[in-house]
Amino acid sequence: MSAAAVTATPRHARPSPLNPNARAAAAAAAAAPPNAVSTTRTHLANLDRLLVRPPPLPLPLQNKGAPPADDLGDGGGAATPDDRSGRCGLLNALNLSTFLPFVRKPAVDEMSPRSLAHLQRLLTLSPRPSPKGSIAGEWRRYHGEGGWDGLLDPLDQNLRREVLRYGDFVQAAYTAFHSMPSSSSAAASQHSQHRTLVLPDRSYRPTRSLFATSSLSIPAWARRRSAPGWLTQRSSFVGYVAVCDNEGEVQRMGRRDIAIVLRGTATCPEWAENLRAGLVPVDDDDDDDVGSPQNAPKVAKGFLSLYKTAGDHVPSLSDAIVDEVRRLIEVYEGEELSITVVGHSLGASLAVLAADELSACLSADVAEHRRRPPPIAVVSFGGPKTGNRAFADRLQNGRGVNVLRVVNAGDVVTRVPAPAMAREGEGHVHAGAELRLDSRDSPCLRPDAGPACCHDLEAYLHLLDGFAGSGRPFRADASRSVARLLTYQRPNVRGAYVERARVLGFEPATPRTATANGAGGGAEGHYGYLASPT
């Protein structure tokens, strides 16, 4: 360009040498194509048309003064002439919300997924992939040695993925029960089968179904004719035992893991047992030297009843767990093993009882067979208080069981039984380390979510996936599907998510259908056709 041409250029069109951003702006302008904004929007629109089926409906109207969804970026795009001439052009360019917190949109109105394609991925039902990072060198620490010190707050990403996988195992137990709730018949129980069980992680193989039996029975006058028979049956499928049989996963974890998975309350007899909160001594011949009855380890009567009672065609939950774990230890004798007992709600209390008994039984086997017992850990989601202080001390100190309690701050179940429900001089306490979540931290759930939502297992897993640490925002890269959350807790999901789901054409299935085909399902699931122990 000639000197005359430079001189003829209007003075105001030249960048000021006093502007520190002049060189960067000139370089960006030279590198960007003429229609960068329109080309980018066209590209995003094409991606949406490719990824979204059926084609999306028009987006809902934004609030007055709010920028379009496509412009909810970091403000790095160039402004068009119309934008520059508009009254908000300068404010948008400055992005005052970065500097002035009081002009930011409230958290309730924010929409985390900023593109339809992203939200569509969140609405898929595909299971979460297995953790990829190797934990072989520190597996004992991740399994609870040291009480998970330094791993919970901030939450270690490897521990998060491990705990999420165990939570998905419990979802698979719920799914299996609701798809075949009357599976406690004689034919099914004799073969320990539950053919609808689907594990979301193909690295684990289910080896035995577990059944819990209540000592209570619902009287005939209290039964409704329209109610299904399984709702009042005494024995019901409550979970399963699974073992990691993928050698690559065994090497990644540093040991072969045996998982015992237990669901929460589902039948009327189970609900009735939950109300029997009185403390009773645990049947244990090793506690003859406790000194006084008040110092004896005690647990809630209803939980112990479900754990110890045998059914007409099934053994007690206690006998089934101990027998199957002993069998698996013999099968994999000589290998590094671990035992993880995981449960939600009622299942969390049953998991604590199972871990306590397994520790005692396997310690006795050590003296007989001279082998080291596998370490035992409990992962509890929304579990109530199970026993008294003496039981908690014995579980952690005497038996060496590590307990991780995942708790939602709004979950009332984790605070029961209340002190008023206990006898004078006795009280129920929790055992183990606590990982505290809060529904109000989620950008997806309403801040006034009800008690049912706060106790829901899928809500727990959603919060766990987004939890980074106390006082930290919800993880921006949290990618767990919200489809089940919309299915079960749609009234408690924020309107922005519900509206975007409607735009995408996502229609949640009915709870029964979603339970049968949702958690643990899909082409990548592991179909566990359980065979009786041989």
Solvent accessible surface area in square Angstrom, and as a share of the most:
residue,aa,sasa,rsa
1,M,196,0.88
2,S,68,0.44
3,A,83,0.64
4,A,75,0.59
5,A,44,0.34
6,V,67,0.39
7,T,105,0.61
8,A,84,0.65
9,T,49,0.29
10,P,70,0.44
11,R,213,0.78
12,H,166,0.74
13,A,65,0.50
14,R,116,0.42
15,P,92,0.58
16,S,55,0.36
17,P,132,0.83
18,L,162,0.81
19,N,72,0.37
20,P,124,0.78
21,N,98,0.50
22,A,15,0.12
23,R,216,0.79
24,A,68,0.53
25,A,59,0.46
26,A,57,0.44
27,A,65,0.51
28,A,61,0.47
29,A,76,0.59
30,A,90,0.70
31,A,87,0.68
32,A,48,0.37
33,P,79,0.50
34,P,140,0.88
35,N,99,0.51
36,A,33,0.26
37,V,37,0.21
38,S,57,0.37
39,T,80,0.47
40,T,76,0.44
41,R,104,0.38
42,T,74,0.43
43,H,105,0.47
44,L,75,0.37
45,A,39,0.30
46,N,68,0.35
47,L,67,0.33
48,D,31,0.16
49,R,150,0.55
50,L,111,0.55
51,L,72,0.36
52,V,2,0.01
53,R,183,0.67
54,P,82,0.52
55,P,106,0.67
56,P,41,0.26
57,L,93,0.46
58,P,117,0.74
59,L,71,0.35
60,P,50,0.31
61,L,178,0.88
62,Q,77,0.34
63,N,92,0.47
64,K,208,0.88
65,G,81,0.78
66,A,27,0.21
67,P,51,0.32
68,P,77,0.48
69,A,13,0.10
70,D,97,0.50
71,D,62,0.32
72,L,54,0.27
73,G,53,0.51
74,D,128,0.66
75,G,56,0.54
76,G,67,0.65
77,G,64,0.62
78,A,76,0.59
79,A,49,0.38
80,T,47,0.27
81,P,92,0.58
82,D,116,0.60
83,D,66,0.34
84,R,157,0.57
85,S,97,0.62
86,G,36,0.34
87,R,229,0.83
88,C,57,0.34
89,G,12,0.12
90,L,126,0.63
91,L,89,0.44
92,N,96,0.49
93,A,76,0.59
94,L,92,0.46
95,N,59,0.30
96,L,57,0.29
97,S,39,0.25
98,T,81,0.47
99,F,142,0.59
100,L,64,0.32
101,P,90,0.57
102,F,161,0.67
103,V,71,0.41
104,R,136,0.50
105,K,81,0.35
106,P,84,0.53
107,A,66,0.51
108,V,74,0.43
109,D,65,0.34
110,E,84,0.38
111,M,29,0.13
112,S,58,0.37
113,P,0,0.00
114,R,147,0.54
115,S,47,0.31
116,L,14,0.07
117,A,12,0.09
118,H,54,0.24
119,L,1,0.00
120,Q,50,0.22
121,R,143,0.52
122,L,13,0.07
123,L,12,0.06
124,T,60,0.35
125,L,81,0.40
126,S,73,0.47
127,P,27,0.17
128,R,57,0.21
129,P,100,0.63
130,S,38,0.24
131,P,7,0.05
132,K,166,0.70
133,G,28,0.27
134,S,82,0.53
135,I,5,0.03
136,A,38,0.29
137,G,80,0.77
138,E,88,0.39
139,W,19,0.07
140,R,58,0.21
141,R,89,0.33
142,Y,23,0.09
143,H,10,0.04
144,G,0,0.00
145,E,101,0.45
146,G,62,0.59
147,G,36,0.35
148,W,6,0.02
149,D,115,0.60
150,G,59,0.57
151,L,4,0.02
152,L,22,0.11
153,D,81,0.42
154,P,66,0.41
155,L,13,0.06
156,D,37,0.19
157,Q,108,0.48
158,N,29,0.15
159,L,3,0.01
160,R,12,0.04
161,R,85,0.31
162,E,9,0.04
163,V,4,0.02
164,L,0,0.00
165,R,13,0.05
166,Y,10,0.04
167,G,0,0.00
168,D,12,0.06
169,F,0,0.00
170,V,0,0.00
171,Q,17,0.07
172,A,1,0.01
173,A,0,0.00
174,Y,34,0.13
175,T,10,0.06
176,A,0,0.00
177,F,0,0.00
178,H,53,0.24
179,S,38,0.25
180,M,65,0.29
181,P,13,0.08
182,S,64,0.42
183,S,3,0.02
184,S,17,0.11
185,S,59,0.38
186,A,33,0.26
187,A,71,0.55
188,A,21,0.17
189,S,9,0.06
190,Q,125,0.55
191,H,93,0.42
192,S,12,0.08
193,Q,36,0.16
194,H,1,0.00
195,R,121,0.44
196,T,43,0.25
197,L,0,0.00
198,V,20,0.12
199,L,0,0.00
200,P,13,0.08
201,D,13,0.07
202,R,159,0.58
203,S,13,0.08
204,Y,0,0.00
205,R,88,0.32
206,P,7,0.04
207,T,7,0.04
208,R,30,0.11
209,S,3,0.02
210,L,0,0.00
211,F,10,0.04
212,A,2,0.02
213,T,0,0.00
214,S,0,0.00
215,S,57,0.37
216,L,59,0.29
217,S,71,0.46
218,I,30,0.15
219,P,58,0.36
220,A,84,0.65
221,W,214,0.75
222,A,48,0.37
223,R,121,0.44
224,R,191,0.70
225,R,248,0.91
226,S,105,0.68
227,A,33,0.25
228,P,64,0.40
229,G,61,0.59
230,W,46,0.16
231,L,50,0.25
232,T,20,0.12
233,Q,37,0.17
234,R,82,0.30
235,S,16,0.11
236,S,1,0.01
237,F,0,0.00
238,V,1,0.00
239,G,0,0.00
240,Y,0,0.00
241,V,0,0.00
242,A,0,0.00
243,V,0,0.00
244,C,0,0.00
245,D,55,0.28
246,N,67,0.34
247,E,101,0.45
248,G,47,0.45
249,E,13,0.06
250,V,20,0.12
251,Q,133,0.59
252,R,28,0.10
253,M,0,0.00
254,G,25,0.24
255,R,9,0.03
256,R,11,0.04
257,D,0,0.00
258,I,0,0.00
259,A,0,0.00
260,I,0,0.00
261,V,0,0.00
262,L,0,0.00
263,R,0,0.00
264,G,0,0.00
265,T,25,0.15
266,A,17,0.13
267,T,1,0.01
268,C,46,0.28
269,P,1,0.00
270,E,5,0.02
271,W,149,0.52
272,A,30,0.23
273,E,1,0.00
274,N,39,0.20
275,L,137,0.68
276,R,61,0.22
277,A,7,0.06
278,G,28,0.27
279,L,7,0.04
280,V,35,0.20
281,P,79,0.49
282,V,24,0.14
283,D,111,0.58
284,D,36,0.18
285,D,126,0.65
286,D,104,0.54
287,D,31,0.16
288,D,127,0.66
289,D,124,0.64
290,V,47,0.27
291,G,76,0.73
292,S,40,0.26
293,P,105,0.66
294,Q,141,0.63
295,N,87,0.44
296,A,13,0.10
297,P,10,0.06
298,K,21,0.09
299,V,0,0.00
300,A,2,0.02
301,K,92,0.39
302,G,0,0.00
303,F,11,0.05
304,L,19,0.10
305,S,16,0.10
306,L,0,0.00
307,Y,3,0.01
308,K,75,0.32
309,T,31,0.18
310,A,58,0.45
311,G,17,0.16
312,D,122,0.63
313,H,100,0.45
314,V,9,0.05
315,P,60,0.38
316,S,6,0.04
317,L,0,0.00
318,S,2,0.02
319,D,76,0.39
320,A,4,0.03
321,I,0,0.00
322,V,10,0.05
323,D,75,0.39
324,E,0,0.00
325,V,0,0.00
326,R,82,0.30
327,R,61,0.22
328,L,2,0.01
329,I,10,0.05
330,E,105,0.47
331,V,88,0.51
332,Y,29,0.11
333,E,117,0.53
334,G,84,0.81
335,E,77,0.34
336,E,83,0.37
337,L,12,0.06
338,S,0,0.00
339,I,0,0.00
340,T,1,0.01
341,V,0,0.00
342,V,0,0.00
343,G,0,0.00
344,H,10,0.04
345,S,13,0.09
346,L,4,0.02
347,G,0,0.00
348,A,2,0.01
349,S,1,0.01
350,L,0,0.00
351,A,0,0.00
352,V,15,0.09
353,L,6,0.03
354,A,0,0.00
355,A,0,0.00
356,D,6,0.03
357,E,37,0.16
358,L,0,0.00
359,S,9,0.06
360,A,25,0.19
361,C,28,0.17
362,L,6,0.03
363,S,60,0.39
364,A,64,0.49
365,D,15,0.08
366,V,42,0.24
367,A,87,0.67
368,E,131,0.59
369,H,93,0.41
370,R,221,0.81
371,R,52,0.19
372,R,180,0.66
373,P,49,0.31
374,P,16,0.10
375,P,35,0.22
376,I,9,0.05
377,A,2,0.01
378,V,0,0.00
379,V,7,0.04
380,S,5,0.03
381,F,0,0.00
382,G,0,0.00
383,G,7,0.07
384,P,15,0.09
385,K,39,0.17
386,T,9,0.05
387,G,2,0.02
388,N,11,0.05
389,R,140,0.51
390,A,26,0.20
391,F,4,0.02
392,A,3,0.02
393,D,61,0.32
394,R,28,0.10
395,L,0,0.00
396,Q,74,0.33
397,N,122,0.62
398,G,61,0.59
399,R,41,0.15
400,G,46,0.44
401,V,3,0.02
402,N,38,0.20
403,V,5,0.03
404,L,1,0.00
405,R,29,0.11
406,V,0,0.00
407,V,5,0.03
408,N,0,0.00
409,A,29,0.22
410,G,32,0.31
411,D,0,0.00
412,V,70,0.40
413,V,37,0.21
414,T,8,0.04
415,R,127,0.46
416,V,58,0.33
417,P,10,0.06
418,A,37,0.29
419,P,113,0.71
420,A,100,0.78
421,M,94,0.42
422,A,18,0.14
423,R,162,0.59
424,E,179,0.80
425,G,78,0.75
426,E,39,0.18
427,G,33,0.31
428,H,15,0.07
429,V,35,0.20
430,H,47,0.21
431,A,14,0.11
432,G,27,0.26
433,A,25,0.19
434,E,68,0.30
435,L,4,0.02
436,R,123,0.45
437,L,3,0.02
438,D,29,0.15
439,S,6,0.04
440,R,158,0.58
441,D,78,0.41
442,S,2,0.01
443,P,26,0.17
444,C,1,0.01
445,L,0,0.00
446,R,95,0.35
447,P,62,0.39
448,D,93,0.48
449,A,17,0.13
450,G,24,0.23
451,P,91,0.57
452,A,76,0.59
453,C,0,0.00
454,C,9,0.05
455,H,33,0.15
456,D,31,0.16
457,L,7,0.03
458,E,3,0.01
459,A,0,0.00
460,Y,0,0.00
461,L,0,0.00
462,H,13,0.06
463,L,4,0.02
464,L,1,0.00
465,D,2,0.01
466,G,0,0.00
467,F,23,0.10
468,A,22,0.17
469,G,3,0.03
470,S,79,0.51
471,G,91,0.88
472,R,131,0.48
473,P,114,0.72
474,F,38,0.16
475,R,50,0.18
476,A,106,0.82
477,D,103,0.53
478,A,18,0.14
479,S,70,0.45
480,R,15,0.05
481,S,14,0.09
482,V,4,0.03
483,A,1,0.01
484,R,22,0.08
485,L,2,0.01
486,L,2,0.01
487,T,21,0.12
488,Y,69,0.26
489,Q,17,0.08
490,R,82,0.30
491,P,113,0.71
492,N,26,0.13
493,V,5,0.03
494,R,14,0.05
495,G,52,0.50
496,A,33,0.25
497,Y,8,0.03
498,V,33,0.19
499,E,47,0.21
500,R,19,0.07
501,A,0,0.00
502,R,104,0.38
503,V,3,0.02
504,L,10,0.05
505,G,40,0.38
506,F,44,0.18
507,E,134,0.60
508,P,33,0.21
509,A,45,0.35
510,T,84,0.49
511,P,80,0.50
512,R,137,0.50
513,T,62,0.36
514,A,10,0.07
515,T,14,0.08
516,A,36,0.28
517,N,98,0.50
518,G,1,0.01
519,A,5,0.04
520,G,7,0.07
521,G,13,0.13
522,G,43,0.41
523,A,108,0.83
524,E,103,0.46
525,G,7,0.07
526,H,48,0.22
527,Y,118,0.45
528,G,3,0.03
529,Y,136,0.52
530,L,4,0.02
531,A,70,0.54
532,S,44,0.28
533,P,50,0.31
534,T,157,0.91
